[in-house]
């Protein structure tokens, strides 16, 4: 039935774990949690540092596209909600940097890696927010994709990351509802407002689909991450879940997803959708997106201008520690 090179999922998992300590394999086999002081393979630790750092960087950079709309939100209520959301994203970054530090890395080194381009953040934040409707599209589509991607991380094999994700996902649910409500208001408003909402969805739909990463057959890290229990589902499986979740929501919004090939497939029990051209994703990752340079320049400038705050905090902490020692 299968070719000689076929591997069952269990066989593939076993092969991926061949070079790992026995205690580590036993822990994963029993769905246990790896804690900072537990024995773990160096490659597992490096993978976690890369993934958690990218996640933290994305939360911090992700404040920019929406932050510049706080002063322009159409009402005081909208301003307050958007401020709360941006504040949440800052908190998510802090949780995640703290989780990464349990792996023995320094937060300052992670930030330096981001600023120098050695570490990445999610490509979705390199797109501009041209209208108020874009804030809604980010909440509905981008945060909706984040929920699909991140809820399984609450069962990640690394304890500090999994525990951080519980609170992050609860707050992301609020963000997604906020975006849906903005688009619902616009799509049921004037013709110009509905057109603005549709335009935002048209521009953010395919970038949101790309948030799940490249196809499984072109994703070099997925197989091992799944064997290690860091990921629970493949990129393509998560993308399918997102499409299936979003199609009926779009109908409730009375908006059209910009893919004429979307249709329910009774045999598969899922929605079919068009093949994605990932050329754009790889170009944005390489730094050629609409806002790559703008996002990094803003981040580096804010970091440099905030140096005095970090220095003051370090001096205060040293003073407090010296006082406690004297006592």
Phi and psi in degrees as GROMACS dihedral restraints (atoms count N, CA, C in turn):
[ dihedral_restraints ]
;  ai    aj    ak    al  type     phi  dphi    fc
    3     4     5     6     1  -115.5    20    10
    4     5     6     7     1   157.9    20    10
    6     7     8     9     1   -70.0    20    10
    7     8     9    10     1   167.0    20    10
    9    10    11    12     1   -66.9    20    10
   10    11    12    13     1   -19.6    20    10
   12    13    14    15     1   -91.8    20    10
   13    14    15    16     1     7.1    20    10
   15    16    17    18     1   -74.5    20    10
   16    17    18    19     1   136.2    20    10
   18    19    20    21     1  -120.4    20    10
   19    20    21    22     1   131.8    20    10
   21    22    23    24     1   -68.2    20    10
   22    23    24    25     1   158.4    20    10
   24    25    26    27     1   -55.5    20    10
   25    26    27    28     1   -39.5    20    10
   27    28    29    30     1   -66.0    20    10
   28    29    30    31     1   -39.1    20    10
   30    31    32    33     1   -68.1    20    10
   31    32    33    34     1   -39.6    20    10
   33    34    35    36     1   -64.2    20    10
   34    35    36    37     1   -42.6    20    10
   36    37    38    39     1   -61.1    20    10
   37    38    39    40     1   -44.5    20    10
   39    40    41    42     1   -61.6    20    10
   40    41    42    43     1   -40.5    20    10
   42    43    44    45     1   -65.3    20    10
   43    44    45    46     1   -39.7    20    10
   45    46    47    48     1   -65.1    20    10
   46    47    48    49     1   -25.2    20    10
   48    49    50    51     1  -100.0    20    10
   49    50    51    52     1     7.1    20    10
   51    52    53    54     1   -57.8    20    10
   52    53    54    55     1   -38.2    20    10
   54    55    56    57     1   -98.0    20    10
   55    56    57    58     1    23.6    20    10
   57    58    59    60     1  -106.7    20    10
   58    59    60    61     1   153.8    20    10
   60    61    62    63     1   -60.2    20    10
   61    62    63    64     1   149.0    20    10
   63    64    65    66     1   -59.6    20    10
   64    65    66    67     1   -40.9    20    10
   66    67    68    69     1   -62.9    20    10
   67    68    69    70     1   -35.3    20    10
   69    70    71    72     1   -69.0    20    10
   70    71    72    73     1   -44.0    20    10
   72    73    74    75     1   -62.4    20    10
   73    74    75    76     1   -41.4    20    10
   75    76    77    78     1   -63.9    20    10
   76    77    78    79     1   -39.7    20    10
   78    79    80    81     1   -63.6    20    10
   79    80    81    82     1   -44.2    20    10
   81    82    83    84     1   -66.3    20    10
   82    83    84    85     1   -37.3    20    10
   84    85    86    87     1   -64.1    20    10
   85    86    87    88     1   -29.9    20    10
   87    88    89    90     1   -97.9    20    10
   88    89    90    91     1    12.5    20    10
   90    91    92    93     1    60.2    20    10
   91    92    93    94     1    31.1    20    10
   93    94    95    96     1   -78.6    20    10
   94    95    96    97     1   171.3    20    10
   96    97    98    99     1  -104.8    20    10
   97    98    99   100     1   133.4    20    10
   99   100   101   102     1   -83.1    20    10
  100   101   102   103     1   128.1    20    10
  102   103   104   105     1  -109.5    20    10
  103   104   105   106     1   162.3    20    10
  105   106   107   108     1   -52.2    20    10
  106   107   108   109     1   -35.0    20    10
  108   109   110   111     1   -90.9    20    10
  109   110   111   112     1    -0.1    20    10
  111   112   113   114     1   -75.8    20    10
  112   113   114   115     1   155.9    20    10
  114   115   116   117     1   -69.2    20    10
  115   116   117   118     1   131.4    20    10
  117   118   119   120     1  -148.0    20    10
  118   119   120   121     1   150.3    20    10
  120   121   122   123     1   -64.4    20    10
  121   122   123   124     1   147.5    20    10
  123   124   125   126     1   -59.8    20    10
  124   125   126   127     1   -37.6    20    10
  126   127   128   129     1   -66.6    20    10
  127   128   129   130     1   -35.6    20    10
  129   130   131   132     1   -63.1    20    10
  130   131   132   133     1   -44.7    20    10
  132   133   134   135     1   -63.6    20    10
  133   134   135   136     1   -44.1    20    10
  135   136   137   138     1   -63.7    20    10
  136   137   138   139     1   -41.2    20    10
  138   139   140   141     1   -62.3    20    10
  139   140   141   142     1   -42.7    20    10
  141   142   143   144     1   -63.9    20    10
  142   143   144   145     1   -43.6    20    10
  144   145   146   147     1   -59.4    20    10
  145   146   147   148     1   -45.8    20    10
  147   148   149   150     1   -61.7    20    10
  148   149   150   151     1   -47.0    20    10
  150   151   152   153     1   -70.6    20    10
  151   152   153   154     1   -45.2    20    10
  153   154   155   156     1   -67.8    20    10
  154   155   156   157     1   -39.1    20    10
  156   157   158   159     1   -63.2    20    10
  157   158   159   160     1   -45.3    20    10
  159   160   161   162     1   -61.2    20    10
  160   161   162   163     1   -39.2    20    10
  162   163   164   165     1   -64.1    20    10
  163   164   165   166     1   -45.3    20    10
  165   166   167   168     1   -63.3    20    10
  166   167   168   169     1   -46.0    20    10
  168   169   170   171     1   -58.0    20    10
  169   170   171   172     1   -39.6    20    10
  171   172   173   174     1   -64.8    20    10
  172   173   174   175     1   -39.1    20    10
  174   175   176   177     1   -63.9    20    10
  175   176   177   178     1   -40.6    20    10
  177   178   179   180     1   -72.8    20    10
  178   179   180   181     1   -47.1    20    10
  180   181   182   183     1   -64.5    20    10
  181   182   183   184     1   -33.5    20    10
  183   184   185   186     1   -64.4    20    10
  184   185   186   187     1   -12.7    20    10
  186   187   188   189     1   -70.2    20    10
  187   188   189   190     1   -25.8    20    10
  189   190   191   192     1   -68.4    20    10
  190   191   192   193     1   -50.1    20    10
  192   193   194   195     1   -58.8    20    10
  193   194   195   196     1   -34.6    20    10
  195   196   197   198     1   -92.4    20    10
  196   197   198   199     1   -30.4    20    10
  198   199   200   201     1   -58.6    20    10
  199   200   201   202     1   -33.9    20    10
  201   202   203   204     1   -76.0    20    10
  202   203   204   205     1     0.3    20    10
  204   205   206   207     1  -103.1    20    10
  205   206   207   208     1    -4.3    20    10
  207   208   209   210     1   -58.4    20    10
  208   209   210   211     1   -46.7    20    10
  210   211   212   213     1   -73.5    20    10
  211   212   213   214     1   -15.2    20    10
  213   214   215   216     1  -109.0    20    10
  214   215   216   217     1     2.6    20    10
  216   217   218   219     1   -58.9    20    10
  217   218   219   220     1   146.5    20    10
  219   220   221   222     1   -74.7    20    10
  220   221   222   223     1    -4.1    20    10
  222   223   224   225     1  -155.9    20    10
  223   224   225   226     1   165.5    20    10
  225   226   227   228     1   -62.8    20    10
  226   227   228   229     1   -38.0    20    10
  228   229   230   231     1   -61.4    20    10
  229   230   231   232     1   -44.9    20    10
  231   232   233   234     1   -63.9    20    10
  232   233   234   235     1   -38.9    20    10
  234   235   236   237     1   -61.7    20    10
  235   236   237   238     1   -45.5    20    10
  237   238   239   240     1   -63.6    20    10
  238   239   240   241     1   -42.3    20    10
  240   241   242   243     1   -65.6    20    10
  241   242   243   244     1   -43.3    20    10
  243   244   245   246     1   -67.1    20    10
  244   245   246   247     1   -38.8    20    10
  246   247   248   249     1   -60.9    20    10
  247   248   249   250     1   -41.3    20    10
  249   250   251   252     1   -63.5    20    10
  250   251   252   253     1   -38.9    20    10
  252   253   254   255     1   -66.8    20    10
  253   254   255   256     1   -46.4    20    10
  255   256   257   258     1   -62.7    20    10
  256   257   258   259     1   -37.7    20    10
  258   259   260   261     1   -63.3    20    10
  259   260   261   262     1   -40.4    20    10
  261   262   263   264     1   -57.6    20    10
  262   263   264   265     1   -42.8    20    10
  264   265   266   267     1   -64.2    20    10
  265   266   267   268     1   -37.4    20    10
  267   268   269   270     1   -61.8    20    10
  268   269   270   271     1   -42.4    20    10
  270   271   272   273     1   -62.6    20    10
  271   272   273   274     1   -40.2    20    10
  273   274   275   276     1   -59.6    20    10
  274   275   276   277     1   -43.4    20    10
  276   277   278   279     1   -58.8    20    10
  277   278   279   280     1   -41.9    20    10
  279   280   281   282     1   -65.4    20    10
  280   281   282   283     1   -43.2    20    10
  282   283   284   285     1   -57.0    20    10
  283   284   285   286     1   -44.1    20    10
  285   286   287   288     1   -74.3    20    10
  286   287   288   289     1   -38.4    20    10
  288   289   290   291     1   -61.4    20    10
  289   290   291   292     1   -39.3    20    10
  291   292   293   294     1   -64.4    20    10
  292   293   294   295     1   -39.5    20    10
  294   295   296   297     1   -64.2    20    10
  295   296   297   298     1   -39.8    20    10
  297   298   299   300     1   -64.6    20    10
  298   299   300   301     1   -36.7    20    10
  300   301   302   303     1   -65.2    20    10
  301   302   303   304     1   -23.8    20    10
  303   304   305   306     1   -67.9    20    10
  304   305   306   307     1   -13.1    20    10
  306   307   308   309     1   -92.6    20    10
  307   308   309   310     1     6.4    20    10
  309   310   311   312     1    91.6    20    10
  310   311   312   313     1    15.6    20    10
  312   313   314   315     1  -104.0    20    10
  313   314   315   316     1   158.6    20    10
  315   316   317   318     1  -100.8    20    10
  316   317   318   319     1   136.3    20    10
  318   319   320   321     1   -59.6    20    10
  319   320   321   322     1   -38.1    20    10
  321   322   323   324     1   -62.2    20    10
  322   323   324   325     1   -36.3    20    10
  324   325   326   327     1   -68.6    20    10
  325   326   327   328     1   -37.2    20    10
  327   328   329   330     1   -64.6    20    10
  328   329   330   331     1   -42.3    20    10
  330   331   332   333     1   -65.7    20    10
  331   332   333   334     1   -38.6    20    10
  333   334   335   336     1   -63.2    20    10
  334   335   336   337     1   -38.8    20    10
  336   337   338   339     1   -65.2    20    10
  337   338   339   340     1   -36.8    20    10
  339   340   341   342     1   -65.7    20    10
  340   341   342   343     1   -48.8    20    10
  342   343   344   345     1   -65.2    20    10
  343   344   345   346     1   -29.6    20    10
  345   346   347   348     1   -88.8    20    10
  346   347   348   349     1    -4.7    20    10
  348   349   350   351     1    87.7    20    10
  349   350   351   352     1     4.6    20    10
  351   352   353   354     1   -79.4    20    10
  352   353   354   355     1   -19.2    20    10
  354   355   356   357     1  -123.7    20    10
  355   356   357   358     1   154.0    20    10
  357   358   359   360     1  -111.9    20    10
  358   359   360   361     1   171.9    20    10
  360   361   362   363     1  -132.4    20    10
  361   362   363   364     1   171.9    20    10
  363   364   365   366     1   -60.5    20    10
  364   365   366   367     1   132.8    20    10
  366   367   368   369     1   -64.1    20    10
  367   368   369   370     1   -21.6    20    10
  369   370   371   372     1   -60.8    20    10
  370   371   372   373     1   -25.7    20    10
  372   373   374   375     1   -84.7    20    10
  373   374   375   376     1     5.7    20    10
  375   376   377   378     1   -97.2    20    10
  376   377   378   379     1    15.6    20    10
  378   379   380   381     1  -106.9    20    10
  379   380   381   382     1   146.2    20    10
  381   382   383   384     1   -79.1    20    10
  382   383   384   385     1   155.8    20    10
  384   385   386   387     1  -103.9    20    10
  385   386   387   388     1    95.8    20    10
  387   388   389   390     1   -81.6    20    10
  388   389   390   391     1   -30.6    20    10
  390   391   392   393     1  -137.9    20    10
  391   392   393   394     1   170.1    20    10
  393   394   395   396     1   -61.0    20    10
  394   395   396   397     1   -31.7    20    10
  396   397   398   399     1   -62.8    20    10
  397   398   399   400     1   -26.9    20    10
  399   400   401   402     1   -62.6    20    10
  400   401   402   403     1   -33.4    20    10
  402   403   404   405     1   -63.3    20    10
  403   404   405   406     1   -38.7    20    10
  405   406   407   408     1   -67.1    20    10
  406   407   408   409     1   -41.1    20    10
  408   409   410   411     1   -65.3    20    10
  409   410   411   412     1   -37.9    20    10
  411   412   413   414     1   -63.9    20    10
  412   413   414   415     1   -44.9    20    10
  414   415   416   417     1   -63.4    20    10
  415   416   417   418     1   -46.7    20    10
  417   418   419   420     1   -73.2    20    10
  418   419   420   421     1   -51.6    20    10
  420   421   422   423     1   -86.5    20    10
  421   422   423   424     1   -50.4    20    10
  423   424   425   426     1   -69.6    20    10
  424   425   426   427     1   -48.3    20    10
  426   427   428   429     1   -71.7    20    10
  427   428   429   430     1   -29.8    20    10
  429   430   431   432     1   -63.4    20    10
  430   431   432   433     1   -42.4    20    10
  432   433   434   435     1   -65.6    20    10
  433   434   435   436     1   -38.0    20    10
  435   436   437   438     1   -61.5    20    10
  436   437   438   439     1   -40.1    20    10
  438   439   440   441     1   -61.6    20    10
  439   440   441   442     1   -46.8    20    10
  441   442   443   444     1   -59.8    20    10
  442   443   444   445     1   -40.5    20    10
  444   445   446   447     1   -73.0    20    10
  445   446   447   448     1   -34.8    20    10
  447   448   449   450     1   -99.1    20    10
  448   449   450   451     1   -25.3    20    10
  450   451   452   453     1   -56.8    20    10
  451   452   453   454     1   -43.1    20    10
  453   454   455   456     1   -62.4    20    10
  454   455   456   457     1   -22.6    20    10
  456   457   458   459     1   -69.6    20    10
  457   458   459   460     1   -15.6    20    10
  459   460   461   462     1   -64.8    20    10
  460   461   462   463     1   -15.8    20    10
  462   463   464   465     1  -108.6    20    10
  463   464   465   466     1    16.4    20    10
  465   466   467   468     1   -57.1    20    10
  466   467   468   469     1   147.3    20    10
  468   469   470   471     1   -69.7    20    10
  469   470   471   472     1   -18.2    20    10
  471   472   473   474     1   -93.6    20    10
  472   473   474   475     1   115.7    20    10
  474   475   476   477     1   -54.5    20    10
  475   476   477   478     1   -53.8    20    10
  477   478   479   480     1   -59.4    20    10
  478   479   480   481     1   -36.5    20    10
  480   481   482   483     1   -68.6    20    10
  481   482   483   484     1   -46.1    20    10
  483   484   485   486     1   -60.5    20    10
  484   485   486   487     1   -43.1    20    10
  486   487   488   489     1   -68.6    20    10
  487   488   489   490     1   -36.8    20    10
  489   490   491   492     1   -63.1    20    10
  490   491   492   493     1   -36.1    20    10
  492   493   494   495     1   -70.8    20    10
  493   494   495   496     1   -22.8    20    10
  495   496   497   498     1   -59.7    20    10
  496   497   498   499     1   -50.2    20    10
  498   499   500   501     1   -70.8    20    10
  499   500   501   502     1   -40.2    20    10
  501   502   503   504     1   -56.7    20    10
  502   503   504   505     1   -45.5    20    10
  504   505   506   507     1   -67.5    20    10
  505   506   507   508     1   -35.5    20    10
  507   508   509   510     1   -61.5    20    10
  508   509   510   511     1   -42.4    20    10
  510   511   512   513     1   -73.8    20    10
  511   512   513   514     1   -32.4    20    10
  513   514   515   516     1   -64.6    20    10
  514   515   516   517     1   -30.5    20    10
  516   517   518   519     1   -63.4    20    10
  517   518   519   520     1   -39.9    20    10
  519   520   521   522     1   -62.3    20    10
  520   521   522   523     1   -42.2    20    10
  522   523   524   525     1   -63.1    20    10
  523   524   525   526     1   -40.7    20    10
  525   526   527   528     1   -66.4    20    10
  526   527   528   529     1   -41.1    20    10
  528   529   530   531     1   -65.5    20    10
  529   530   531   532     1   -36.2    20    10
  531   532   533   534     1   -61.9    20    10
  532   533   534   535     1   -45.0    20    10
  534   535   536   537     1   -64.6    20    10
  535   536   537   538     1   -42.0    20    10
  537   538   539   540     1   -60.4    20    10
  538   539   540   541     1   -42.5    20    10
  540   541   542   543     1   -65.9    20    10
  541   542   543   544     1   -38.7    20    10
  543   544   545   546     1   -61.4    20    10
  544   545   546   547     1   -47.9    20    10
  546   547   548   549     1   -67.5    20    10
  547   548   549   550     1   -36.2    20    10
  549   550   551   552     1   -63.4    20    10
  550   551   552   553     1   -42.6    20    10
  552   553   554   555     1   -62.2    20    10
  553   554   555   556     1   -44.7    20    10
  555   556   557   558     1   -67.9    20    10
  556   557   558   559     1   -43.1    20    10
  558   559   560   561     1   -70.3    20    10
  559   560   561   562     1   -18.4    20    10
  561   562   563   564     1  -107.6    20    10
  562   563   564   565     1    19.4    20    10
  564   565   566   567     1  -101.9    20    10
  565   566   567   568     1  -138.3    20    10
  567   568   569   570     1   -74.4    20    10
  568   569   570   571     1   163.2    20    10
  570   571   572   573     1   -55.9    20    10
  571   572   573   574     1   -38.1    20    10
  573   574   575   576     1   -66.3    20    10
  574   575   576   577     1   -38.5    20    10
  576   577   578   579     1   -67.4    20    10
  577   578   579   580     1   -42.6    20    10
  579   580   581   582     1   -63.5    20    10
  580   581   582   583     1   -40.3    20    10
  582   583   584   585     1   -62.8    20    10
  583   584   585   586     1   -38.0    20    10
  585   586   587   588     1   -65.0    20    10
  586   587   588   589     1   -42.0    20    10
  588   589   590   591     1   -63.7    20    10
  589   590   591   592     1   -43.6    20    10
  591   592   593   594     1   -63.3    20    10
  592   593   594   595     1   -41.0    20    10
  594   595   596   597     1   -60.7    20    10
  595   596   597   598     1   -41.8    20    10
  597   598   599   600     1   -64.4    20    10
  598   599   600   601     1   -43.0    20    10
  600   601   602   603     1   -64.5    20    10
  601   602   603   604     1   -40.7    20    10
  603   604   605   606     1   -58.2    20    10
  604   605   606   607     1   -39.7    20    10
  606   607   608   609     1   -79.8    20    10
  607   608   609   610     1   -28.1    20    10
  609   610   611   612     1   -99.6    20    10
  610   611   612   613     1   -10.2    20    10
  612   613   614   615     1   -62.0    20    10
  613   614   615   616     1   -56.7    20    10
  615   616   617   618     1   -70.3    20    10
  616   617   618   619     1   -38.6    20    10
  618   619   620   621     1   -58.5    20    10
  619   620   621   622     1   -34.3    20    10
  621   622   623   624     1   -66.3    20    10
  622   623   624   625     1   -40.0    20    10
  624   625   626   627     1   -63.1    20    10
  625   626   627   628     1   -32.7    20    10
  627   628   629   630     1   -74.8    20    10
  628   629   630   631     1   -12.5    20    10
  630   631   632   633     1   -60.7    20    10
  631   632   633   634     1   -23.3    20    10
  633   634   635   636     1   -80.5    20    10
  634   635   636   637     1    -1.5    20    10
  636   637   638   639     1    94.7    20    10
  637   638   639   640     1   178.8    20    10
  639   640   641   642     1   -68.5    20    10
  640   641   642   643     1   168.8    20    10
  642   643   644   645     1   -57.1    20    10
  643   644   645   646     1   156.2    20    10
  645   646   647   648     1   -56.4    20    10
  646   647   648   649     1   -35.7    20    10
  648   649   650   651     1   -77.4    20    10
  649   650   651   652     1    -1.6    20    10
  651   652   653   654     1  -129.4    20    10
  652   653   654   655     1    29.3    20    10
  654   655   656   657     1  -120.3    20    10
  655   656   657   658     1    95.7    20    10
  657   658   659   660     1   -66.8    20    10
  658   659   660   661     1   -21.6    20    10
  660   661   662   663     1  -100.2    20    10
  661   662   663   664     1   -11.4    20    10
  663   664   665   666     1   -64.6    20    10
  664   665   666   667     1   -46.2    20    10
  666   667   668   669     1   -59.7    20    10
  667   668   669   670     1   -46.5    20    10
  669   670   671   672     1   -70.3    20    10
  670   671   672   673     1   -38.9    20    10
  672   673   674   675     1   -61.6    20    10
  673   674   675   676     1   -35.6    20    10
  675   676   677   678     1   -72.7    20    10
  676   677   678   679     1   -38.2    20    10
  678   679   680   681     1   -63.4    20    10
  679   680   681   682     1   -34.7    20    10
  681   682   683   684     1   -80.7    20    10
  682   683   684   685     1    -6.7    20    10
  684   685   686   687     1    78.3    20    10
  685   686   687   688     1    12.8    20    10
  687   688   689   690     1   -75.8    20    10
  688   689   690   691     1   -49.2    20    10
  690   691   692   693     1  -100.1    20    10
  691   692   693   694     1   149.7    20    10
  693   694   695   696     1  -110.7    20    10
  694   695   696   697     1   -19.5    20    10
  696   697   698   699     1  -140.4    20    10
  697   698   699   700     1   153.6    20    10
  699   700   701   702     1   -75.8    20    10
  700   701   702   703     1   165.1    20    10
  702   703   704   705     1   -57.1    20    10
  703   704   705   706     1   -45.9    20    10
  705   706   707   708     1   -69.0    20    10
  706   707   708   709     1   -35.8    20    10
  708   709   710   711     1   -64.2    20    10
  709   710   711   712     1   -42.7    20    10
  711   712   713   714     1   -65.8    20    10
  712   713   714   715     1   -39.6    20    10
  714   715   716   717     1   -62.5    20    10
  715   716   717   718     1   -41.1    20    10
  717   718   719   720     1   -64.4    20    10
  718   719   720   721     1   -41.5    20    10
  720   721   722   723     1   -60.0    20    10
  721   722   723   724     1   -40.7    20    10
  723   724   725   726     1   -65.3    20    10
  724   725   726   727     1   -44.8    20    10
  726   727   728   729     1   -61.0    20    10
  727   728   729   730     1   -46.7    20    10
  729   730   731   732     1   -62.0    20    10
  730   731   732   733     1   -34.5    20    10
  732   733   734   735     1   -73.4    20    10
  733   734   735   736     1   -36.2    20    10
  735   736   737   738     1   -83.8    20    10
  736   737   738   739     1   -31.9    20    10
  738   739   740   741     1   -56.8    20    10
  739   740   741   742     1   -50.5    20    10
  741   742   743   744     1   -67.7    20    10
  742   743   744   745     1   -27.9    20    10
  744   745   746   747     1   -66.9    20    10
  745   746   747   748     1   -39.2    20    10
  747   748   749   750     1   -62.1    20    10
  748   749   750   751     1   -37.4    20    10
  750   751   752   753     1   -64.6    20    10
  751   752   753   754     1   -40.0    20    10
  753   754   755   756     1   -65.1    20    10
  754   755   756   757     1   -32.2    20    10
  756   757   758   759     1   -79.0    20    10
  757   758   759   760     1   -12.7    20    10
  759   760   761   762     1    60.8    20    10
  760   761   762   763     1    38.2    20    10
  762   763   764   765     1  -120.0    20    10
  763   764   765   766     1   156.4    20    10
  765   766   767   768     1  -106.7    20    10
  766   767   768   769     1   128.9    20    10
  768   769   770   771     1   -75.3    20    10
  769   770   771   772     1   137.4    20    10
  771   772   773   774     1   -79.5    20    10
  772   773   774   775     1    53.8    20    10
  774   775   776   777     1  -145.4    20    10
  775   776   777   778     1   100.4    20    10
  777   778   779   780     1   -67.3    20    10
  778   779   780   781     1   -10.6    20    10
  780   781   782   783     1   -90.1    20    10
  781   782   783   784     1    -2.2    20    10
  783   784   785   786     1   -69.7    20    10
  784   785   786   787     1   122.1    20    10
  786   787   788   789     1  -159.3    20    10
  787   788   789   790     1   152.6    20    10
  789   790   791   792     1   -73.1    20    10
  790   791   792   793     1   132.0    20    10
  792   793   794   795     1  -107.7    20    10
  793   794   795   796     1   104.8    20    10
  795   796   797   798     1   -61.1    20    10
  796   797   798   799     1   -37.5    20    10
  798   799   800   801     1   -66.5    20    10
  799   800   801   802     1   -41.6    20    10
  801   802   803   804     1   -83.5    20    10
  802   803   804   805     1   -24.3    20    10
  804   805   806   807     1    74.2    20    10
  805   806   807   808     1    25.3    20    10
  807   808   809   810     1  -144.1    20    10
  808   809   810   811     1   167.8    20    10
  810   811   812   813     1   -84.2    20    10
  811   812   813   814     1   134.2    20    10
  813   814   815   816     1   -80.3    20    10
  814   815   816   817     1   152.4    20    10
  816   817   818   819     1  -152.4    20    10
  817   818   819   820     1   165.8    20    10
  819   820   821   822     1   -66.6    20    10
  820   821   822   823     1   151.5    20    10
  822   823   824   825     1   -65.8    20    10
  823   824   825   826     1   136.8    20    10
  825   826   827   828     1   -91.1    20    10
  826   827   828   829     1   134.5    20    10
  828   829   830   831     1   -87.6    20    10
  829   830   831   832     1   105.2    20    10
  831   832   833   834     1   -84.7    20    10
  832   833   834   835     1     5.5    20    10
  834   835   836   837     1   -57.0    20    10
  835   836   837   838     1   -42.0    20    10
  837   838   839   840     1   -62.8    20    10
  838   839   840   841     1   -43.0    20    10
  840   841   842   843     1   -57.4    20    10
  841   842   843   844     1   -47.4    20    10
  843   844   845   846     1   -67.4    20    10
  844   845   846   847     1   -32.8    20    10
  846   847   848   849     1   -66.7    20    10
  847   848   849   850     1   -41.9    20    10
  849   850   851   852     1   -65.8    20    10
  850   851   852   853     1   -40.5    20    10
  852   853   854   855     1   -61.4    20    10
  853   854   855   856     1   -36.6    20    10
  855   856   857   858     1   -73.6    20    10
  856   857   858   859     1    -6.8    20    10
  858   859   860   861     1   106.4    20    10
  859   860   861   862     1     9.9    20    10
  861   862   863   864     1  -104.6    20    10
  862   863   864   865     1    23.1    20    10
  864   865   866   867     1   -79.1    20    10
  865   866   867   868     1   173.2    20    10
  867   868   869   870     1   -61.4    20    10
  868   869   870   871     1   -32.0    20    10
  870   871   872   873     1  -127.2    20    10
  871   872   873   874     1    14.6    20    10
  873   874   875   876     1   -53.1    20    10
  874   875   876   877     1   -53.4    20    10
  876   877   878   879     1   -63.9    20    10
  877   878   879   880     1   -42.7    20    10
  879   880   881   882     1   -60.8    20    10
  880   881   882   883     1   -44.8    20    10
  882   883   884   885     1   -63.2    20    10
  883   884   885   886     1   -44.4    20    10
  885   886   887   888     1   -72.6    20    10
  886   887   888   889     1   -38.5    20    10
  888   889   890   891     1   -61.0    20    10
  889   890   891   892     1   -42.0    20    10
  891   892   893   894     1   -64.0    20    10
  892   893   894   895     1   -44.0    20    10
  894   895   896   897     1   -64.4    20    10
  895   896   897   898     1   -46.1    20    10
  897   898   899   900     1   -65.2    20    10
  898   899   900   901     1   -41.7    20    10
  900   901   902   903     1   -63.0    20    10
  901   902   903   904     1   -43.1    20    10
  903   904   905   906     1   -63.7    20    10
  904   905   906   907     1   -38.0    20    10
  906   907   908   909     1   -64.9    20    10
  907   908   909   910     1   -44.1    20    10
  909   910   911   912     1   -67.2    20    10
  910   911   912   913     1   -41.0    20    10
  912   913   914   915     1   -70.2    20    10
  913   914   915   916     1   -20.9    20    10
  915   916   917   918     1   -92.9    20    10
  916   917   918   919     1     7.6    20    10
  918   919   920   921     1   -59.0    20    10
  919   920   921   922     1   -38.4    20    10
  921   922   923   924     1   -65.6    20    10
  922   923   924   925     1   -30.5    20    10
  924   925   926   927     1   -68.3    20    10
  925   926   927   928     1   -44.3    20    10
  927   928   929   930     1   -64.9    20    10
  928   929   930   931     1   -40.0    20    10
  930   931   932   933     1   -64.8    20    10
  931   932   933   934     1   -40.7    20    10
  933   934   935   936     1   -65.7    20    10
  934   935   936   937     1   -41.0    20    10
  936   937   938   939     1   -64.4    20    10
  937   938   939   940     1   -40.6    20    10
  939   940   941   942     1   -66.5    20    10
  940   941   942   943     1   -40.1    20    10
  942   943   944   945     1   -64.6    20    10
  943   944   945   946     1   -41.4    20    10
  945   946   947   948     1   -64.4    20    10
  946   947   948   949     1   -43.2    20    10
  948   949   950   951     1   -62.7    20    10
  949   950   951   952     1   -40.9    20    10
  951   952   953   954     1   -64.1    20    10
  952   953   954   955     1   -39.9    20    10
  954   955   956   957     1   -64.0    20    10
  955   956   957   958     1   -43.2    20    10
  957   958   959   960     1   -63.4    20    10
  958   959   960   961     1   -42.4    20    10
  960   961   962   963     1   -64.7    20    10
  961   962   963   964     1   -40.0    20    10
  963   964   965   966     1   -65.3    20    10
  964   965   966   967     1   -38.3    20    10
  966   967   968   969     1   -65.5    20    10
  967   968   969   970     1   -39.6    20    10
  969   970   971   972     1   -67.8    20    10
  970   971   972   973     1   -36.7    20    10
  972   973   974   975     1   -64.6    20    10
  973   974   975   976     1   -39.0    20    10
  975   976   977   978     1   -67.0    20    10
  976   977   978   979     1   -33.0    20    10
